[in-house]
Amino acid sequence: MEFFCYHRDRPGSLPLREKLIEEHWSYMDQFSLIARGPTFDGDVLTGSVHIVEVPDAAAARAFAFEEPCYQAGAYRDVLVRRWRNVLGRTMWDSPGGGGHLVIGLGSGEPVDLEPACADGVVAFGPLLSDDGTTWLGTAALVRSDNPVAVLTADRYDSVEVHEWQPGGRR
């Protein structure tokens, strides 16, 4: 099963994250990842996205909450949702620089089960309940000047856009 995890940074946590970077990478090396990487607001680190394949919801929560930076208090919260890899590929299948993380949170009838615009889309999929039956939104990694174009934005309760860089060992 695929799960989307977005760890949001606690303000001022950059020194702690820098101290734990090797421990973080070693932890991530144990998992099958579809995509990963830090998010920013300008030069300020704001979080870390990981799309991971694990057996079930309990394993996804263990992945998110046993992560070394989370355990050390670097993150203020974590969003964990079941996800479906609509494009069927990883970020390594779409090499290149950074772009944006787009998270649309919604309710009701599902929308955007495929990207509205496929240009520059690295990863795309619905956010779902743990059992995969209820649509809760959409998450995408996009390399585009207009990242929100992948969503029907007016159909969501809220849409977040974060600058994103592919992550992992350099």
MOUR-V6080 format. One record per residue. N is the residue number from 0. RES is the residue in three letters. OMEGA is omega in radians with two decimals (none if undefined). NEAR is the number of other ideal C-beta (glycine too) atoms within 10 Angstrom. D_FIRST is the distance of its C-alpha to the first C-alpha in Angstrom with 1 decimal. Layout:
# MOUR-V6080
n=N res=RES omega=OMEGA near=NEAR d_first=D_FIRST
n=N res=RES omega=OMEGA near=NEAR d_first=D_FIRST
This chain:
# MOUR-V6080
n=0 res=MET omega=-3.13 near=16 d_first=0.0
n=1 res=GLU omega=3.13 near=19 d_first=3.8
n=2 res=PHE omega=3.08 near=24 d_first=6.6
n=3 res=PHE omega=3.10 near=28 d_first=10.3
n=4 res=CYS omega=3.07 near=23 d_first=12.9
n=5 res=TYR omega=3.09 near=24 d_first=16.6
n=6 res=HIS omega=3.11 near=25 d_first=19.2
n=7 res=ARG omega=-3.08 near=16 d_first=22.6
n=8 res=ASP omega=2.94 near=23 d_first=25.6
n=9 res=ARG omega=3.12 near=16 d_first=28.4
n=10 res=PRO omega=3.10 near=8 d_first=31.7
n=11 res=GLY omega=-3.05 near=8 d_first=33.5
n=12 res=SER omega=-3.08 near=19 d_first=30.6
n=13 res=LEU omega=3.13 near=13 d_first=31.0
n=14 res=PRO omega=3.11 near=9 d_first=33.3
n=15 res=LEU omega=3.12 near=16 d_first=30.8
n=16 res=ARG omega=3.12 near=20 d_first=27.9
n=17 res=GLU omega=3.13 near=10 d_first=30.2
n=18 res=LYS omega=-3.05 near=14 d_first=31.2
n=19 res=LEU omega=-3.00 near=19 d_first=27.7
n=20 res=ILE omega=-3.13 near=12 d_first=26.4
n=21 res=GLU omega=3.08 near=10 d_first=26.5
n=22 res=GLU omega=3.09 near=14 d_first=24.9
n=23 res=HIS omega=-3.12 near=19 d_first=22.1
n=24 res=TRP omega=3.12 near=15 d_first=21.7
n=25 res=SER omega=3.09 near=12 d_first=21.8
n=26 res=TYR omega=-3.12 near=17 d_first=19.1
n=27 res=MET omega=-3.14 near=19 d_first=16.8
n=28 res=ASP omega=-3.11 near=10 d_first=17.9
n=29 res=GLN omega=-2.98 near=8 d_first=15.9
n=30 res=PHE omega=3.04 near=14 d_first=12.4
n=31 res=SER omega=-3.07 near=9 d_first=10.7
n=32 res=LEU omega=3.05 near=19 d_first=11.4
n=33 res=ILE omega=3.11 near=24 d_first=11.3
n=34 res=ALA omega=3.13 near=24 d_first=14.2
n=35 res=ARG omega=3.00 near=22 d_first=16.4
n=36 res=GLY omega=-3.13 near=22 d_first=19.9
n=37 res=PRO omega=3.02 near=20 d_first=22.5
n=38 res=THR omega=-3.03 near=24 d_first=23.8
n=39 res=PHE omega=2.87 near=17 d_first=27.5
n=40 res=ASP omega=-2.99 near=11 d_first=30.3
n=41 res=GLY omega=3.13 near=6 d_first=33.0
n=42 res=ASP omega=-3.06 near=6 d_first=33.4
n=43 res=VAL omega=3.06 near=11 d_first=31.9
n=44 res=LEU omega=-3.08 near=16 d_first=28.4
n=45 res=THR omega=-3.11 near=18 d_first=26.5
n=46 res=GLY omega=-3.10 near=24 d_first=23.0
n=47 res=SER omega=-3.14 near=26 d_first=20.0
n=48 res=VAL omega=3.07 near=22 d_first=16.8
n=49 res=HIS omega=3.02 near=23 d_first=13.6
n=50 res=ILE omega=-2.90 near=22 d_first=10.4
n=51 res=VAL omega=3.00 near=22 d_first=8.2
n=52 res=GLU omega=3.12 near=17 d_first=5.4
n=53 res=VAL omega=-3.05 near=18 d_first=5.5
n=54 res=PRO omega=-3.03 near=8 d_first=5.6
n=55 res=ASP omega=-3.10 near=12 d_first=6.1
n=56 res=ALA omega=3.12 near=17 d_first=8.3
n=57 res=ALA omega=3.11 near=10 d_first=11.1
n=58 res=ALA omega=3.10 near=15 d_first=9.8
n=59 res=ALA omega=3.11 near=24 d_first=9.0
n=60 res=ARG omega=3.07 near=16 d_first=12.5
n=61 res=ALA omega=3.09 near=12 d_first=14.0
n=62 res=PHE omega=-3.07 near=22 d_first=12.9
n=63 res=ALA omega=-2.99 near=20 d_first=14.6
n=64 res=PHE omega=3.05 near=14 d_first=17.5
n=65 res=GLU omega=3.13 near=10 d_first=18.4
n=66 res=GLU omega=-3.02 near=23 d_first=18.7
n=67 res=PRO omega=3.14 near=19 d_first=22.5
n=68 res=CYS omega=3.07 near=21 d_first=23.6
n=69 res=TYR omega=-3.13 near=19 d_first=22.2
n=70 res=GLN omega=-3.12 near=13 d_first=23.8
n=71 res=ALA omega=3.09 near=15 d_first=27.1
n=72 res=GLY omega=-3.12 near=10 d_first=27.2
n=73 res=ALA omega=-3.07 near=25 d_first=26.7
n=74 res=TYR omega=3.11 near=22 d_first=24.3
n=75 res=ARG omega=3.07 near=12 d_first=25.5
n=76 res=ASP omega=-3.12 near=11 d_first=22.2
n=77 res=VAL omega=3.01 near=17 d_first=18.4
n=78 res=LEU omega=3.10 near=19 d_first=16.3
n=79 res=VAL omega=3.13 near=20 d_first=12.7
n=80 res=ARG omega=2.98 near=22 d_first=10.8
n=81 res=ARG omega=-3.02 near=22 d_first=7.6
n=82 res=TRP omega=3.07 near=26 d_first=7.9
n=83 res=ARG omega=-3.10 near=15 d_first=8.1
n=84 res=ASN omega=-3.07 near=16 d_first=9.7
n=85 res=VAL omega=-3.08 near=17 d_first=12.8
n=86 res=LEU omega=3.09 near=17 d_first=14.8
n=87 res=GLY omega=-3.14 near=9 d_first=12.6
n=88 res=ARG omega=3.09 near=15 d_first=14.1
n=89 res=THR omega=3.11 near=17 d_first=14.3
n=90 res=MET omega=3.14 near=21 d_first=17.2
n=91 res=TRP omega=3.04 near=12 d_first=19.0
n=92 res=ASP omega=-3.11 near=11 d_first=19.4
n=93 res=SER omega=-3.03 near=17 d_first=21.3
n=94 res=PRO omega=3.12 near=8 d_first=23.7
n=95 res=GLY omega=-3.11 near=10 d_first=26.0
n=96 res=GLY omega=-3.07 near=8 d_first=26.9
n=97 res=GLY omega=-3.12 near=17 d_first=25.5
n=98 res=GLY omega=-3.09 near=23 d_first=25.2
n=99 res=HIS omega=2.91 near=22 d_first=23.7
n=100 res=LEU omega=3.10 near=29 d_first=20.7
n=101 res=VAL omega=3.11 near=25 d_first=21.0
n=102 res=ILE omega=3.04 near=21 d_first=19.5
n=103 res=GLY omega=3.12 near=25 d_first=20.6
n=104 res=LEU omega=-3.08 near=16 d_first=20.3
n=105 res=GLY omega=3.10 near=21 d_first=21.4
n=106 res=SER omega=3.12 near=11 d_first=21.7
n=107 res=GLY omega=-3.11 near=9 d_first=22.8
n=108 res=GLU omega=3.13 near=7 d_first=22.3
n=109 res=PRO omega=3.08 near=15 d_first=19.5
n=110 res=VAL omega=3.08 near=18 d_first=20.9
n=111 res=ASP omega=3.06 near=22 d_first=20.0
n=112 res=LEU omega=2.95 near=12 d_first=17.2
n=113 res=GLU omega=-3.12 near=13 d_first=18.5
n=114 res=PRO omega=3.09 near=20 d_first=20.5
n=115 res=ALA omega=3.12 near=15 d_first=24.1
n=116 res=CYS omega=-3.03 near=14 d_first=25.3
n=117 res=ALA omega=-3.11 near=11 d_first=23.5
n=118 res=ASP omega=3.06 near=12 d_first=26.0
n=119 res=GLY omega=-3.11 near=20 d_first=24.7
n=120 res=VAL omega=-3.14 near=24 d_first=21.0
n=121 res=VAL omega=3.14 near=27 d_first=18.9
n=122 res=ALA omega=-3.08 near=24 d_first=15.5
n=123 res=PHE omega=3.06 near=25 d_first=15.0
n=124 res=GLY omega=3.10 near=24 d_first=12.7
n=125 res=PRO omega=2.97 near=24 d_first=13.0
n=126 res=LEU omega=-2.99 near=23 d_first=12.4
n=127 res=LEU omega=2.99 near=21 d_first=11.4
n=128 res=SER omega=-3.10 near=12 d_first=12.1
n=129 res=ASP omega=-3.12 near=16 d_first=9.9
n=130 res=ASP omega=3.07 near=8 d_first=10.2
n=131 res=GLY omega=-3.04 near=14 d_first=9.6
n=132 res=THR omega=-3.07 near=8 d_first=13.3
n=133 res=THR omega=3.10 near=14 d_first=15.2
n=134 res=TRP omega=-3.11 near=18 d_first=15.5
n=135 res=LEU omega=3.14 near=18 d_first=16.5
n=136 res=GLY omega=-3.10 near=25 d_first=17.2
n=137 res=THR omega=3.06 near=30 d_first=16.3
n=138 res=ALA omega=-3.13 near=25 d_first=15.8
n=139 res=ALA omega=2.94 near=26 d_first=17.2
n=140 res=LEU omega=-2.95 near=26 d_first=18.8
n=141 res=VAL omega=2.98 near=26 d_first=22.1
n=142 res=ARG omega=-3.05 near=17 d_first=25.2
n=143 res=SER omega=3.04 near=17 d_first=27.8
n=144 res=ASP omega=3.13 near=10 d_first=31.0
n=145 res=ASN omega=-3.02 near=11 d_first=29.7
n=146 res=PRO omega=-3.11 near=23 d_first=26.0
n=147 res=VAL omega=-3.13 near=19 d_first=26.0
n=148 res=ALA omega=3.11 near=17 d_first=27.0
n=149 res=VAL omega=-3.11 near=25 d_first=23.3
n=150 res=LEU omega=2.92 near=26 d_first=23.3
n=151 res=THR omega=-2.89 near=14 d_first=25.7
n=152 res=ALA omega=-3.09 near=15 d_first=26.6
n=153 res=ASP omega=3.11 near=7 d_first=28.9
n=154 res=ARG omega=-3.09 near=15 d_first=26.2
n=155 res=TYR omega=3.05 near=19 d_first=24.5
n=156 res=ASP omega=3.07 near=11 d_first=25.8
n=157 res=SER omega=3.08 near=10 d_first=25.5
n=158 res=VAL omega=3.08 near=18 d_first=24.5
n=159 res=GLU omega=3.05 near=18 d_first=24.3
n=160 res=VAL omega=-3.14 near=15 d_first=25.0
n=161 res=HIS omega=2.99 near=18 d_first=24.9
n=162 res=GLU omega=-3.07 near=17 d_first=26.2
n=163 res=TRP omega=3.01 near=28 d_first=23.5
n=164 res=GLN omega=3.04 near=14 d_first=24.0
n=165 res=PRO omega=-3.08 near=19 d_first=21.7
n=166 res=GLY omega=3.13 near=20 d_first=21.3
n=167 res=GLY omega=-3.12 near=12 d_first=21.5
n=168 res=ARG omega=3.10 near=9 d_first=24.5
n=169 res=ARG omega=none near=4 d_first=27.6
